[in-house]
Amino acid sequence: MNLTPTDNSGAPATRAKRPAKPKESPDAAPAHGVASTTLLTAKLAEYLSPTELKKVKEAYRFSDEMHLGQVRKSGEPYISHPIAVAEICADWKLDAQAIMAALLHDVMEDQGVKKEELLERFGPQVASLVDGLSKLEKIEFQSQIEAQAENFRKMLLAMASDVRVILIKLADRLHNMRTLGVMIPEKKRRIAAETMEVYVPIAHRLGLNNIYRELQDLSFSHLYPLRYRTLSKAVKAARGNRREVVSKILDAVKTALSVAGIHAEIYGREKTLYGIFKKMRNKHLSFSQVLDVYGFRVVVDSFADCYLALGTLHQLYKPMPGKFKDYIAIRKLNGYQSLHTTLIGPYGTPVEFQIRTQEMHRTAESGVAAHWLYKTGDTSMTDLQQRTHAWLQSLLDIQQQTGDSAEFLEHVKVDLFPDSVYVFTPKSKIIALPRGATALDFAYSIHTSIGDHAVSIKINNEPAQLRTELHNGDIVEIETNPDTHPSPTWLAYVRTGKARSAIRHHLRTVNVSEAVEVGADLMAQALSTLNMSAELPPHIVDKLLAESKARSMDELYADIGVGKRMAALVARQVFTLVDATAELPKPESALNEPEPVTIFGDDGVSVQLAQCCLPIPGDEVCGQLKRDQGLVVHIGDCTVGKRARGKEPERWIPVQWAEEINRRFDTRIRLLIENEKGILARVAAEIGESDANITYVGMDEYKEHAMTQLRFTIQVKDRVHLAHLIRNLRRVPGVNRVERERG
């Protein structure tokens, strides 16, 4: 097959209108060269039939014609981008329809080609794939966030019915990230942040390890360019110093496995730059400490050889206690399987080994693409395919139970985080849940009806509350009662998107008229505390609906009735709208202090904790009603909050913490320590022993004073827990001062 295109390119696109009848000299060559499909053709010829190659050629010609005249930001013709995306898909050996969709993936969005035309030319599956990949450019959204949420919703739902959609989308995002350098810094950061937040977790969830690692490093390079360059230079310099040790370990391992009669492929495993950065930040290690750990992969022929190789390595080098994980017996959520062990190698250096079979290695690198769901002739589903199918089905369940795109994206992103906790049913079935999940999440993961009717639980044969957080190895048993139904309070202590969407769906649909009635009563009560009538003037209703983005007062009341909106917040919105209307008298409540709004700190998108001061339970707090963000909670003496309050005092309301809160909160502390060996380890150990989690650590050195300032972001339960932690830290030798940061 010869797919001779007109030009070549790279980098994200800027749109240029395609001429109706482009005129080109047959001998003319574009300024940036000619795009070659030689590599794509060679890859496809390995596994596609001549008939399929002919169809791909037709799709290429159509795409080339449609994009004629369109250029990328770099100034290069656009057609090379679809070719590059198709090449990545060909590496996974995706079928002809997926390759055609990769070549055509932008013709609807950029050139206005209708789905009907693609349907007629290339068939229903190709048209459906391209439609799933296309953004909703022609719909006007209230905000960029809403547009992004709707685009993700459409893409993920298309992916749920055909996983090829997300594979092509990941290939598209990968090529765009590889060619992001021509963009302005602000746009690079935005695209990189979006990639890190959504596409990296999706790649991890599907087990696409190669794409996962590359997208991480590319995002890191654009989000933190200085740190990336610094680490890159340091790694290159360190490689030469490590060759002797790596060679010695390789020789010793090869000899030992050969003597044991185990055939194996062994090679060094280098950490990604983002992996190094993440480990330095999360485990407060220096660069040399991270690079002192050597990594190797041992790929063997059979399942049994994995454990034989493990025993052989443990005879060769002494294992480090607590540093062994069996991901073969209990595989990761994305299907990953390997034995992980850390040994004490030559010169006392830690050596990490991953031991796996060839099949496990293919799955580790290519995930769901290694067990391609659309291969013909293989009707049986592997365990990974079943897991992927179950997750994709859960996306459809969440969509059916979700009111809008932002809520859908909120639920799905929760389930994309890779950290998991593994628990057991009474019949020893393993259930994987996001870390922080509760017993109620477990009930909903079994079946929606189990969650809806859950009344009590047992964890390890001991009675516990539905809100109890689960830990690895817990055996969980759920008791149900058909007369029990979800309560709005359940939303405060579920972690998974499936549970949250199911609860909201039940509350929303069990009786809409009842929800409207309950919401109207709650609204009337909230307005009465402000000495305001529930009968609102028409122009105030119009302004309230516009600000709340609700289509009617019944919809607003229903949202209040099912717990999606807080009646007190809506009432305060009315108060500010009336107060801002010059022709209306100011409500009498202005003379009285209104009742504070109660917050749980986990109220979804309607309540946010201000990042400038990071309030925690026990703090005196106040709330700012923001038009696009709902209620933003600040500490009472927050300087940022005080400045904002001076500009719009009418938008500030009293708030208070709920009596029972079952979650942890981020807060920042600052320590002044003596610059001595081991001090950081002692501080980190004390934080851990005080039952607090470290999510960030930074350091500023003052060499002239032989002092160092450490800055931690930690997770605590409340102000009492924080005070206890600070007292403990002040007793650590070498710590001179500890204080909380508030801005």
DAKALIN-V541987 format. One line per field, one symbol per residue. ss: DSSP state (2 for helix, 1 for strand, 0 for the rest). psi: psi as a letter, one per 20 degrees, with the letter a starting at -180 (. if undefined). A space follows every 50 residues. Layout:
# DAKALIN-V541987
ss->???
psi->???
This chain:
# DAKALIN-V541987
ss->00000000000011000000000000000000000002222222200002 22222222222222220000110000102222222222222000022222 22220022222000222222220222222222200000000002222222 22222222222002222222222222220222002222222222222222 22222000222222222222222022222222222222222222222222 22222222200001111100002222222222000022222001111111 00222222222222220111111111000000000000111111022201 11111112222222222222200000000000222222222222222222 00002222222222220001111110000111110001222222220222 22011111100111000010000011111100000002222220002222 22222222200222222222222222220000000002222222222200 00222222222000002222222222222000000002222000001110 00022211100000000000111111000111111000222222222022 21111110000000111111111100002222222222200011111111 1122201111111111002222222222220000111111100
psi->ponorharaqqqqqpqppqgnppqphippqhjapppjgggggghihiqrh ghhgghgghgggggghjpipqrhiiqqhhhghghghgghhhilqrhhggg hghjijhgghjkpqhhghghgirhggggghghiqrmhippqhrhgggggh ghggghhhhhhoihghghhhgghghhhhkihiqqgghgggggggghhghg hggghjjmgggggghggggghhhmhghggghgghgghhghiigggggggg gggggghghikopqppqqopqqhhggggggghjlqrghhgiipppqpoor hrghhghghghghhhgqpqppjkppnjggnrrhjippqppqproaqjjpp ppppprrgghggghhichhhmpijpqiniqprhghgggggghhhghgggh jqgrghgghggghgiiphpqpprqrhjjppppqqpiqrhhggghhgqhhg ghjphrrpoljpqrqhjppqqpiqopppprpiiqqqqhhhhikqhqhggg hgghgghhihnghhggggggghggghhhijkqqioqqghhgghghghikq hrhhhggghghjjhqphhggghggghgghiohiqqpqhihiqorpqppqi ilkbihpqppihimqqphqprrqpoqhijcpppqqhkphghgghhhgmhi jpqprqqqhopmrqqqrpqppoqpmrpihghgghhhgghjkqppiqprpp qnhhjkqpppoqprprgahgggggggghhhippiohqpqppl.
